[in-house]
Amino acid sequence: MASIALFHSVLGVRPGVLDAAERLRAAGHEVLVVDQYGGRVFDDYEEAGAYVDRVGFPALMQAAVDAVADLPDGFVVAGFSNGAGMAEYVATQRSCRGALLVAGALPLAVLGVDAWPAGVPVQVHHSEGDPKHAPEWLDAFAADVRRAPAPVEVFGYPGEGHLFTDPSLPAEYDGQATELFWSRALAFVGRT
């Protein structure tokens, strides 16, 4: 059983995040859903992005670290999209045992971090046609992790949905990809 800090996407704690938490709990894990927006949820990426710009990425990164202050060392970080960046940052600031990133990965330099923690494994999942996917950023992050050294697995799924695991976003959701994602993600968390 793992303790997991789960970070939401730029849209906030939507049903897909709550579904993820329930799937992890059903597998026997303890899950802290970190709500960085105080209950605020968005339906529009542009509006959500403007909110993040107003708050500021540095403030959100600090809030992410503060939110996990009571978790004992050795937890797993997980995040969707913007939350993947928060999970990455937390993993560089705390002693974590793994990072599960969905629809997002940032080069460590973007976070103002010099190195990934040695030995901390990472699993990254994304849709191959995601218009928000930045392959060069994912490649740079994977290279950062390998330099640690640490293992990194990257999985691409057919489709174009950004938050492809969120059933409340029918234009993005892919049920088949979601089930494959969960088989891989739960195995990853179980062995970390």
N, C-alpha and C positions, 0 to 999 in steps of 0.2 A: 504494500500500500504506500502510495506517495502522497505528499502534501503538495498541492498545486495552486499557484497564483495565476488566475486567468484574467487577461486584459482584453477589453472590448475594442471594437473597431472605431473609426472616426464617427460612426453613426450612434455610438453609445451602447448601452446594455439592451440589445434587441433580443427577440426570441431565439435567434441562432446561438447567442452567447449562453442564454439560460439552458437551451437544449444541450450545448456542449458540456456545461457544468453537470447536468443531470446524467449524461452518458458517462462522464468520468466518475461521478459518485456511484452509479450503478455498478461500475467495475471495481468498487471498493476504495476509491481514492477520496481524500478530503480536499475540498475545493473552496478557495476564497475567490469570489468574483469581485474584482476591483472595479468600482464605479468611479471613474475620474470626472464624471460630469454631474454628480449629485442628483441622479435620476433623470437628467435631461436626455432625450432620445431624438434623433433626426431621421427623416425619410429621404433627405436630399443631400448628396455628397458635397455639393457646392456650399450649401448653408452650413453643413457640419465642418467643412474645411475652413470657412470663415471664422467659425467659433474657435477652432483650434488655433488659428492665427491670432485671434484676440487674446486667448489665454497664453499662448506661447509654448513652443515645444520644450524649452528648458524648464518651465514651470510644471508642465505635465510629467517630465522625466523625474523631477524631484518629488512630485506627488506620488509617482509610481513607487519610488524607493520608500517613501514615508508609509505608504499603504501596506507594505509587507514587513514593517519594522517588528511586528510581534511574531512573525513566523520564525521558527527555528531554522538554522542553517540546514541545507540539504533538500530544500524544496525544488520543485520543477516549475519553471515559468512557461506560460503559454499565452499566445496572443493572436488576435485577428487584425490584419492590416495595420493601422496605426498602433494597435495594441501589440503587434509583433515587435515594433520598434521599442515600445515600453518594456516588453519582456526581455529583449536583447539588452537594454540598458541595465535593467535590474540584475541580469545575470553577470554583468561586469562589475557590479557594485556589491553584490552579496555572494555568499557561497551557495551555489545552486548545483543540482545534480543533472540537469538537462534543460533544454529549451525546445519547445514545440511551437513553430511559427507557421501561420496560415495567411496567405495572400499578402505577404510583406516580409521584406528583409532589407536592412539598411547597412551600407558599409559602416564599419565602426567609426571612421573619421567623421561621418555625419553626426554621430552622437558625441563627438569629442573624446573618444576613447582610443587608446593606443593599441590594446591587444585583447583578444578573447581569452578567457581563463583556460589554462591548460587542462585537457582531459574532459571538459564539459561537452557532452554530445549535443548535437542539434539535428532536428528534423524540420524541413521546410516543405510546405505544400502550396501549390498555386495552380490556377487554370492556365492552360497554355495560350488561350486567346484573350486573357484578361487585359482590358485596355489600360489598367492601372499598373500592370506588371512592368517592372524595369529590369530586364535581364542583366544589364551591366551592373546594377546594384546588387542583385542576387549573386552574380559571379564574384564581385568584389567581397561580399560578405562571406561566401563560401571559402574564398582564398584566405580571408582573415582567420576563419575558424581552423582551417587546415594548418596554418602557420603556428597555431597555439602550442603544440598540436592538439587537435581534437577531431573526433569523427563527425562528419556531416553527411546527411542523406537529403537529397532534393527530389521531390516527386511532382511532376507536371500531370495535369488531368485534361482530357479533351473538354472543350467548352470555352465560353467567354465570360462567365460570371466571376465577378471579383470575390464576393462573399458567397461562394458556391455551396456552402454548407448551411446557409440560413433559409429555412423553408418559408419564412415570412417575406422573402424577397423573390417572388416567383420568376422574375426576369433573369435572375442570377442563379437560382438554386438548381442543383443537379443531384438528384437522388442517388443515382448509381455512383457518381464520383464521391458523394458524401459517404456512402457505405464503405467504399474502398479506402477513403481517407481514414475513417474510424478504425478499420481493421489495422491499418499501419500505425496510426497514432496511439491506440491503446496498447499495441505490442511494444512500441517505443517507451511509453511511460512505464509499462510493466517491467521492462528490463533495465531502466535507468536507476 
